[in-house]
Amino acid sequence: MALSQLELERQARIAANQARLQSIGLLDTVQGIASAQVAAARTHRKAPAARASGAARRAAGTLPPGRVRRSERVAGIDAPNYNENTRLLSLADGEAGSRDRRLMRENVAEEVYDVEHLDALGSHKQEWELFVDGYDASSNRIYDKVNGLTCHQCRQKTLGKRTSCSGCHSLQGVLCGDCLFMRYGENVDEANANPDWLCPLCRDICNCSFHRSKRGWAPTGTLYRHAIAEGRQTEYGCCVPNVGRAAHVSAHMMH
C-alpha cells in the first residue's frame, strides 16, 4: 500500500530528527532512559508477590518498631464520654427516669417568637378526645402501611383522620388528630371543615423535631408525657405542650 504524501513527509522528519540526535549523542541516552523505565515498571508489578508480609518481616526482625493498634476496650481503658450535657441528663434521670432526655438539650440558635407567631396560633371550639381515633378496641394504635397516612408530627403511618393544608398541599400539612390537638390546640374536624386552613409549617409555628433542628433548636421530645409528669394543664383541659397555644412554654420547660 503506497503511503500518502503526508506520511512520507512525516517519516522524513522523524529520520531527520533521529539523525540530529545521533549527531549530538542524545539518541543512545533517550533509548537508555526508555529501557530503564520499562524495567522499573516490570519490577514494580512483581514486587507484591516478592514482598514479605508484615507478620513475616516482624518475625524476622526487619520491620521497624511502631505503635501497635489495640482496642481501648480490650486494654481496659474507659470509653470517652461524648455527651456534653451529662450533668443535666443525670438530673433528668434522677427522680423521673422516664423523662424524655431530649427535653434537656440546649438550643444552638436562640428561640424567638414575635407577634406574627402569636397571631398564627390556632384554637378549637370542641375538645378532641385523645387516643381514640386510629386506635382499636384495646386502645392500641392501628398501623397500616397500605391504607394509613404518615403524620408529619409523629411520623407514624396509622389509620385515623388527617389534616389537609390549603396552602402547601403537601405531606408536611398532614397531621393526625392527636398531634394537632396536643401540639397546636386545634381540632382536626374543625380544621378539615375549614377550606382555608393552613398547616403549622405554613404559619411558621411547626414544632416538629425536623423543623426545630433545622432552625438550630433542640427537639421538644414528648412534651405531653412531660407535662403530665409535671402536673401541668391548660385551661382547656389538655396538657401544656400546646405550643400552638403558648409557644414560649416549651422553652421554659426545657430550661
Secondary structure as the mmCIF struct_conf table of DSSP 4:
data_model
#
loop_
_struct_conf.conf_type_id
_struct_conf.id
_struct_conf.beg_label_comp_id
_struct_conf.beg_label_asym_id
_struct_conf.beg_label_seq_id
_struct_conf.end_label_comp_id
_struct_conf.end_label_asym_id
_struct_conf.end_label_seq_id
HELX_LH_PP_P HELX_LH_PP_P1 ALA A 2 SER A 4
HELX_RH_AL_P HELX_RH_AL_P1 GLN A 5 ILE A 24
TURN_TY1_P TURN_TY1_P1 GLY A 25 GLY A 25
HELX_RH_AL_P HELX_RH_AL_P2 LEU A 27 ALA A 50
BEND BEND1 ARG A 51 ARG A 51
HELX_LH_PP_P HELX_LH_PP_P2 ALA A 52 SER A 53
HELX_RH_AL_P HELX_RH_AL_P3 GLY A 54 ALA A 60
TURN_TY1_P TURN_TY1_P2 GLY A 61 GLY A 61
BEND BEND2 LEU A 63 LEU A 63
HELX_LH_PP_P HELX_LH_PP_P3 PRO A 64 PRO A 65
HELX_LH_PP_P HELX_LH_PP_P4 ARG A 67 ARG A 69
TURN_TY1_P TURN_TY1_P3 GLU A 72 GLY A 76
HELX_LH_PP_P HELX_LH_PP_P5 ILE A 77 PRO A 80
TURN_TY1_P TURN_TY1_P4 GLU A 84 ASN A 85
HELX_RH_AL_P HELX_RH_AL_P4 THR A 86 GLU A 95
TURN_TY1_P TURN_TY1_P5 GLY A 97 SER A 98
BEND BEND3 ARG A 99 ARG A 99
HELX_RH_3T_P HELX_RH_3T_P1 ARG A 101 MET A 104
HELX_LH_PP_P HELX_LH_PP_P6 ARG A 105 ASN A 107
BEND BEND4 VAL A 108 ALA A 109
HELX_RH_AL_P HELX_RH_AL_P5 VAL A 115 ASP A 119
TURN_TY1_P TURN_TY1_P6 ALA A 120 ALA A 120
BEND BEND5 LYS A 125 GLN A 126
HELX_LH_PP_P HELX_LH_PP_P7 GLU A 127 GLU A 129
TURN_TY1_P TURN_TY1_P7 LEU A 130 GLY A 134
STRN STRN1 TYR A 135 TYR A 135
TURN_TY1_P TURN_TY1_P8 ALA A 137 SER A 138
BEND BEND6 SER A 139 SER A 139
STRN STRN2 ARG A 141 ARG A 141
STRN STRN3 TYR A 143 TYR A 143
TURN_TY1_P TURN_TY1_P9 LYS A 145 ASN A 147
STRN STRN4 LEU A 149 THR A 150
TURN_TY1_P TURN_TY1_P10 HIS A 152 CYS A 154
STRN STRN5 LYS A 157 THR A 158
BEND BEND7 LEU A 159 GLY A 160
STRN STRN6 ARG A 162 ARG A 162
TURN_TY1_P TURN_TY1_P11 SER A 166 CYS A 168
BEND BEND8 SER A 170 SER A 170
HELX_RH_3T_P HELX_RH_3T_P2 LEU A 171 GLY A 173
STRN STRN7 CYS A 176 CYS A 176
HELX_RH_AL_P HELX_RH_AL_P6 GLY A 177 TYR A 184
HELX_RH_AL_P HELX_RH_AL_P7 VAL A 188 ALA A 193
TURN_TY1_P TURN_TY1_P12 PRO A 195 ASP A 196
TURN_TY1_P TURN_TY1_P13 PRO A 200 ASP A 204
HELX_RH_AL_P HELX_RH_AL_P8 SER A 209 LYS A 214
TURN_TY1_P TURN_TY1_P14 ARG A 215 GLY A 216
HELX_RH_AL_P HELX_RH_AL_P9 LEU A 223 GLU A 230
TURN_TY1_P TURN_TY1_P15 GLY A 231 GLY A 231
STRN STRN8 GLN A 233 GLN A 233
TURN_TY1_P TURN_TY1_P16 GLU A 235 TYR A 236
BEND BEND9 GLY A 237 CYS A 238
STRN STRN9 CYS A 239 CYS A 239
TURN_TY1_P TURN_TY1_P17 VAL A 240 PRO A 241
TURN_TY1_P TURN_TY1_P18 VAL A 243 ARG A 245
TURN_TY1_P TURN_TY1_P19 ALA A 247 HIS A 248
HELX_RH_AL_P HELX_RH_AL_P10 VAL A 249 MET A 254
#
